[in-house]
Amino acid sequence: MCPSEAAAPGGPSPSDPGPGPGQGDPEAARAGAILTIDLDALAENYRRLCAELNGVPCAAVVKADGYGLGLTRVAPALFRAGARSFFVAQLGEAIALRGALPEAAQIYVLNGLAAGPAAEFQAQRVVPVLNSLGEVADWRRAARQGAHQAQHELAAALHVDTGISRLGLPAGELDTLVAEPERLEGIELSHVMSHLACADAPEHPLNAAQLAEFRAARARLPAAPASFANSSGIFLGPDYHFDLGRPGVALYGINPTPGRPNPMRQVVRLQGKILQVREIDAPRTVGYGATHRAAGPTRVATVAVGYADGYLRSLSNRGSAWLGNQRVPVVGRVSMDLITLDVTGAAPDSAHPGALVDLIGPELPVDDVAEAAGTIGYEILTALGQRYHRVYLGG
Ligand SMILES: Cc1ncc(COP(=O)(O)O)c(C=O)c1O
């Protein structure tokens, strides 16, 4: 359900300065980095997507611990913003979500009945996304057993594969289901769904091809609401919206329209703590493998974040941070617990032990970090480590 007050914020929101490092909080003082998650920005992103869907209900995809941001904090904030249907990948995630949000209307498990026994889905009030004829048969069997206990039809979503070749009924299984509709007896089809492979590339011909295949599949199946669009799919236009949007990553601030301005607000800020600052002079190298060599007098700040925290090793000699008003490069290799920054160009009083540098922040959005790392924002978010002191704003 989309809230009626879902007026769209017009475009990119201004950068938030974000909070301080949790001053006075001993846990924050001990942590090597502070991860701030802005639940108000998350809620605004949900409403922004609702506005784009223009009246079509909008679910929220909260798998992988709410894309790394904390399922039990993210999902209730989305519920308060108006979300009623939630998608996770695994049954364990669904059970955790049901515990955190008993009032959620629907919790769907994308990995379907392969993720766990039908009885557990029923006991936890969790809806499977049926991905094969075998799963359809299992759910029907569960429905038949439920019929003895005077239960109603069992709700499920049915996933048809229209071109991503991952999960969902392949064409041959769809043919069988259409020829033998009794296979769906006892099952209430809450949605027929499919998933786009190239939604972030609007010009890709597979988008239109999948849309056509999805429409054709729906026409052959019993009438049921449909769900097709992920974050980027929502921005492909109304033809892709059907009856339920299914965004994930855009909620968390990643740009669903690559190459165009990001319509979403940044949700995440990651501030690493400087442990030491040292002056070095050429010839001198920095870090494992001696992959960076100082060209002259250089100040190096060592920050308490490493690949064990999800700061990807591919950011070695490629990433950057913001210190004061200055972009400072990562020099040398990212190690398990540490990175090294060349802070020669930063204001001398800004680089000192205890100072915080933005590794993700207003000037350094997740998408930019991902690009420097040679990956996508999804991976940066879902890799965010467990050692960070987490601060949740608003919500
Ligand atoms: C089936 C399905 N639907 C929706 C989503 C949400 O996609 P996005 O995060 O790109 O919005 C995913 C994410 O991988 C998915 O697998």
The ligand as a Gaussian input file, in Angstrom:
#p B3LYP/6-31G(d) Opt

LIG

0 1
 C       12.936000     -11.467000      -7.688000
 C       13.412000     -10.142000      -7.232000
 N       12.550000      -9.120000      -7.180000
 C       12.928000      -7.879000      -6.778000
 C       14.240000      -7.634000      -6.415000
 C       14.645000      -6.243000      -6.020000
 O       15.538000      -5.756000      -6.995000
 P       16.235000      -4.333000      -6.854000
 O       17.071000      -4.405000      -5.620000
 O       17.050000      -4.204000      -8.087000
 O       15.156000      -3.326000      -6.732000
 C       15.167000      -8.673000      -6.456000
 C       16.564000      -8.406000      -6.093000
 O       17.494000      -9.043000      -6.443000
 C       14.743000      -9.962000      -6.869000
 O       15.601000     -10.982000      -6.932000

